C-alpha cells in the first residue's frame, strides 16, 4: 500500500495494488475508487483531503492474528 499527498491540489492518493484500473466509481463528490477487472480496489483518490482527514498525521497499527475480529 502506498499513500501520497499532493498539497498543491489537496489530494490524497491511496494505492493498494498495481493492477490495471478498468473502472472508477464516485463514493461521493470528493472520493473516487478505482477497481480492476475482478472488481478489486486498486486505488482511492480523496479530493479536498485536508477537509476529509488530518493529512499531516498518518499512522497504522500492525495487528497479529489473535487481535483480528472473526467474520
Backbone as numpy.savetxt, mean C-alpha at the origin, in Angstrom:
# Nx Ny Nz CAx CAy CAz Cx Cy Cz
8.12 -5.97 0.42 7.27 -4.80 0.42 8.16 -3.57 0.42
7.71 -2.56 -0.28 8.46 -1.32 -0.38 7.49 -0.16 -0.19
7.91 0.84 0.56 7.12 2.05 0.75 7.93 3.24 0.29
7.32 4.07 -0.57 7.97 5.29 -1.05 7.02 6.46 -0.85
7.57 7.56 -0.34 6.78 8.78 -0.17 7.38 9.86 -1.05
6.53 10.53 -1.81 6.93 11.60 -2.71 6.38 12.92 -2.16
7.19 13.68 -1.42 6.68 14.89 -0.78 6.20 15.96 -1.75
6.79 16.02 -2.94 6.38 17.05 -3.90 4.94 16.87 -4.37
4.43 15.63 -4.36 3.04 15.38 -4.74 2.21 14.85 -3.57
2.83 14.70 -2.40 2.18 14.15 -1.20 1.52 12.81 -1.52
2.31 11.93 -2.14 1.83 10.62 -2.57 2.64 9.52 -1.90
1.94 8.53 -1.38 2.56 7.36 -0.78 2.31 6.16 -1.69
3.38 5.45 -2.05 3.28 4.27 -2.90 3.75 3.06 -2.11
2.86 2.10 -1.91 3.19 0.85 -1.24 3.21 -0.24 -2.30
4.35 -0.90 -2.47 4.49 -1.95 -3.47 4.66 -3.29 -2.76
3.80 -4.24 -3.11 3.80 -5.55 -2.46 4.46 -6.63 -3.29
4.46 -6.45 -4.61 5.11 -7.42 -5.49 5.51 -6.71 -6.78
6.26 -7.44 -7.62 6.68 -6.89 -8.91 5.84 -7.45 -10.05
4.74 -8.08 -9.72 3.87 -8.65 -10.75 3.33 -7.54 -11.65
2.99 -7.91 -12.87 2.45 -6.95 -13.83 1.06 -6.50 -13.38
0.84 -5.20 -13.38 -0.46 -4.63 -13.03 -1.38 -4.75 -14.24
-2.56 -5.32 -14.03 -3.52 -5.45 -15.13 -4.78 -4.62 -14.91
-5.01 -4.19 -13.67 -6.21 -3.40 -13.40 -6.00 -2.53 -12.17
-6.66 -1.39 -12.18 -6.59 -0.45 -11.06 -7.99 -0.16 -10.56
-8.16 -0.19 -9.24 -9.44 0.08 -8.62 -9.32 1.29 -7.71
-10.34 2.13 -7.70 -10.42 3.24 -6.76 -11.10 2.75 -5.49
-10.40 2.78 -4.35 -11.05 2.46 -3.08 -11.88 3.64 -2.62
-11.32 4.82 -2.83 -12.03 6.07 -2.60 -11.34 7.12 -3.45
-11.62 8.39 -3.24 -11.05 9.42 -4.11 -9.55 9.61 -3.93
-8.96 9.05 -2.86 -7.54 9.22 -2.59 -6.72 7.94 -2.62
-7.35 6.79 -2.75 -6.61 5.52 -2.66 -6.91 4.65 -3.88
-5.84 4.25 -4.55 -5.93 3.35 -5.71 -5.23 2.04 -5.37
-5.82 0.94 -5.82 -5.21 -0.38 -5.63 -4.99 -0.99 -7.00
-3.78 -1.46 -7.24 -3.43 -2.10 -8.50 -3.30 -3.60 -8.28
-3.89 -4.40 -9.18 -3.87 -5.86 -9.02 -3.27 -6.53 -10.25
-2.82 -7.77 -10.06 -2.26 -8.55 -11.16 -3.35 -9.41 -11.80
-2.95 -10.29 -12.73 -3.91 -11.12 -13.47 -4.68 -12.08 -12.57
-4.12 -12.41 -11.40 -4.79 -13.30 -10.46 -5.56 -12.54 -9.39
-5.69 -11.23 -9.58 -6.40 -10.34 -8.66 -5.69 -10.18 -7.32
-4.37 -10.42 -7.29 -3.57 -10.18 -6.09 -3.12 -8.72 -6.10
-3.11 -8.11 -4.93 -2.69 -6.71 -4.83 -1.21 -6.59 -5.14
-0.87 -5.73 -6.09 0.51 -5.46 -6.46 1.00 -4.21 -5.75
0.16 -3.17 -5.76 0.55 -1.92 -5.11 -0.67 -1.11 -4.73
-0.42 -0.12 -3.88 -1.47 0.78 -3.43 -0.89 2.19 -3.46
-1.64 3.12 -4.02 -1.22 4.51 -4.09 -2.17 5.35 -3.24
-1.59 6.16 -2.36 -2.38 7.02 -1.49 -2.05 8.47 -1.84
-3.02 9.17 -2.41 -2.88 10.59 -2.71 -3.21 11.39 -1.45
-2.66 12.59 -1.35 -2.87 13.43 -0.15 -2.51 12.63 1.10
-1.39 11.95 1.05 -0.99 11.00 2.09 -0.86 11.64 3.47
-0.38 12.87 3.53 -0.21 13.53 4.83 -1.55 13.74 5.53
-2.63 13.82 4.77 -3.97 13.96 5.34 -4.54 12.60 5.76
-4.02 11.53 5.16 -4.53 10.18 5.41 -3.82 9.47 6.56
-2.53 9.78 6.72 -1.71 9.07 7.70 -0.51 9.92 8.08
0.21 9.52 9.10 1.43 10.22 9.50 2.58 9.65 8.68
2.87 10.27 7.55 3.90 9.75 6.65 5.32 9.92 7.19
5.48 10.70 8.24 6.80 10.89 8.84 7.19 9.76 9.78
6.24 8.91 10.12 6.54 7.80 11.03 6.05 6.51 10.40
6.99 5.66 10.04 6.65 4.36 9.46 7.27 3.29 10.34
6.46 2.34 10.77 6.99 1.26 11.59 6.21 -0.01 11.28
6.80 -1.12 11.64 6.09 -2.39 11.53 6.57 -3.29 12.64
5.79 -4.30 12.94 6.13 -5.24 13.99 6.13 -6.64 13.41
7.25 -7.35 13.53 7.36 -8.71 13.04 6.71 -9.63 14.09
5.70 -10.37 13.66 4.98 -11.24 14.58 5.39 -12.69 14.35
5.55 -13.42 15.42 5.85 -14.84 15.31 4.53 -15.61 15.18
4.60 -16.85 14.79 3.40 -17.67 14.59 2.49 -17.74 15.80
3.04 -17.72 17.00 2.22 -17.84 18.20 1.36 -16.62 18.47
1.69 -15.49 17.85 0.93 -14.25 18.06 -0.11 -14.00 16.98
-0.17 -14.83 15.98 -1.12 -14.63 14.89 -2.51 -15.04 15.31
-3.48 -14.34 14.79 -4.88 -14.65 15.05 -5.32 -15.73 14.07
-5.97 -16.75 14.60 -6.45 -17.84 13.73 -7.60 -17.34 12.89
-7.63 -17.77 11.65 -8.75 -17.34 10.78 -9.77 -18.43 10.61
